[in-house]
């Protein structure tokens, strides 16, 4: 009889250990999945911030290009027809990594002639940022 009682206690100890192991494993799995989820969200936020910065820098590059062309060719005439100035219609592609494919672009358009209002839009991987110039 004592053997039966001690055998029953040993079986219950094994069941309790199994239950504790399952609970601990479940908790570790939950914590691990939470960390993976947080990491994925932070990666997405970082990627979007990077794309936004690249698009802004493309718009800024378009601004610098416009100011350079203005300095070389003279003042941009606010009454000038857009069709006669290819720079104001240009969609200039930029290749960051030198592989021959366009990685981004900027577009320069005139919004209003007086005062001269020009918008430069930089686009990088479906993310756009704009800069406007008034003079």
C-alpha positions as CSV (number, residue, x, y, z in Angstrom):
1,X,0.0,0.0,0.0
2,X,2.8,2.4,0.8
3,X,4.3,1.7,-2.6
4,X,1.0,2.6,-4.3
5,X,0.9,5.9,-2.3
6,X,4.5,6.8,-3.1
7,X,4.0,5.9,-6.7
8,X,0.9,8.2,-6.9
9,X,2.8,11.1,-5.4
10,X,5.6,10.6,-7.9
11,X,3.1,10.7,-10.7
12,X,1.6,13.9,-9.4
13,X,5.1,15.5,-9.1
14,X,5.7,14.7,-12.8
15,X,2.3,16.3,-13.7
16,X,3.0,19.4,-11.7
17,X,6.5,19.7,-13.2
18,X,4.9,19.4,-16.7
19,X,2.3,22.0,-15.9
20,X,4.9,24.4,-14.6
21,X,7.1,23.8,-17.7
22,X,4.2,24.5,-20.0
23,X,3.3,27.8,-18.1
24,X,7.0,29.0,-18.2
25,X,7.3,28.0,-21.9
26,X,4.1,29.9,-22.7
27,X,5.3,33.0,-20.8
28,X,8.6,32.9,-22.6
29,X,6.8,32.5,-26.0
30,X,4.6,35.5,-25.2
31,X,7.6,37.7,-24.2
32,X,9.5,36.6,-27.3
33,X,6.6,37.4,-29.6
34,X,6.1,40.7,-28.0
35,X,9.8,41.6,-28.5
36,X,9.6,40.5,-32.2
37,X,6.4,42.6,-32.7
38,X,8.1,45.7,-31.1
39,X,11.2,45.2,-33.2
40,X,9.2,44.9,-36.4
41,X,7.2,48.1,-35.6
42,X,10.4,50.0,-34.8
43,X,12.0,48.8,-38.1
44,X,9.0,50.0,-40.0
45,X,9.2,53.4,-38.3
46,X,12.9,53.7,-39.0
47,X,12.4,52.8,-42.6
48,X,9.7,55.4,-43.1
49,X,11.8,58.0,-41.4
50,X,14.7,57.2,-43.7
51,X,12.5,57.4,-46.8
52,X,11.1,60.7,-45.6
53,X,14.6,62.1,-45.2
54,X,15.7,60.9,-48.6
55,X,12.6,62.5,-50.2
56,X,13.3,65.7,-48.4
57,X,16.9,65.7,-49.5
58,X,15.8,65.1,-53.1
59,X,13.5,68.2,-52.8
60,X,16.4,70.1,-51.3
61,X,18.6,69.0,-54.2
62,X,16.0,70.2,-56.6
63,X,16.0,73.6,-54.8
64,X,19.8,73.8,-55.2
65,X,19.6,72.8,-58.8
66,X,17.0,75.5,-59.4
67,X,19.1,78.2,-57.6
68,X,22.2,77.1,-59.6
69,X,20.3,77.3,-62.9
70,X,19.0,80.7,-61.9
71,X,22.5,81.9,-61.1
72,X,24.0,80.6,-64.4
73,X,21.1,81.5,-66.7
74,X,19.9,84.6,-65.0
75,X,16.7,85.3,-63.1
76,X,13.8,83.1,-63.8
77,X,11.1,85.2,-65.4
78,X,7.9,84.9,-63.4
79,X,5.9,85.6,-66.5
80,X,7.7,83.0,-68.6
81,X,5.7,80.2,-70.0
82,X,6.4,76.9,-68.3
83,X,6.7,75.2,-71.6
84,X,9.7,77.4,-72.6
85,X,11.7,76.5,-69.4
86,X,12.4,72.8,-69.4
87,X,13.8,73.0,-65.8
88,X,10.4,74.0,-64.5
89,X,8.9,70.9,-66.1
90,X,11.7,68.6,-65.4
91,X,11.2,65.3,-63.5
92,X,14.9,64.6,-62.7
93,X,15.8,61.1,-61.7
94,X,18.6,60.4,-59.2
95,X,20.6,57.2,-58.9
96,X,22.0,56.9,-55.4
97,X,23.7,53.5,-55.6
98,X,25.1,53.8,-59.1
99,X,23.4,50.8,-60.5
100,X,21.8,52.7,-63.4
101,X,18.3,52.5,-62.0
102,X,16.5,55.6,-60.7
103,X,16.2,55.5,-56.9
104,X,14.3,58.8,-56.5
105,X,13.4,61.9,-58.3
106,X,12.5,65.6,-57.9
107,X,10.0,67.6,-59.8
108,X,10.1,71.4,-60.1
109,X,6.8,73.3,-60.9
110,X,5.7,76.9,-60.8
111,X,2.6,77.5,-58.7
112,X,2.1,81.2,-59.1
113,X,3.9,83.9,-61.2
114,X,3.8,86.9,-58.9
115,X,5.3,86.6,-56.4
116,X,7.2,83.7,-58.0
117,X,6.2,80.6,-56.1
118,X,7.9,77.3,-57.1
119,X,7.3,73.9,-55.5
120,X,10.0,71.2,-55.6
121,X,8.7,67.7,-54.8
122,X,11.2,65.0,-53.9
123,X,10.1,61.4,-54.2
124,X,11.9,58.4,-52.8
125,X,10.2,54.9,-52.8
126,X,6.7,56.2,-52.8
127,X,7.4,58.8,-50.1
128,X,7.1,62.5,-51.2
129,X,8.3,65.7,-49.5
130,X,7.9,69.2,-50.9
131,X,9.8,72.4,-50.6
132,X,8.4,75.7,-51.8
133,X,10.3,78.8,-52.8
134,X,8.9,82.3,-52.9
135,X,10.7,85.3,-54.5
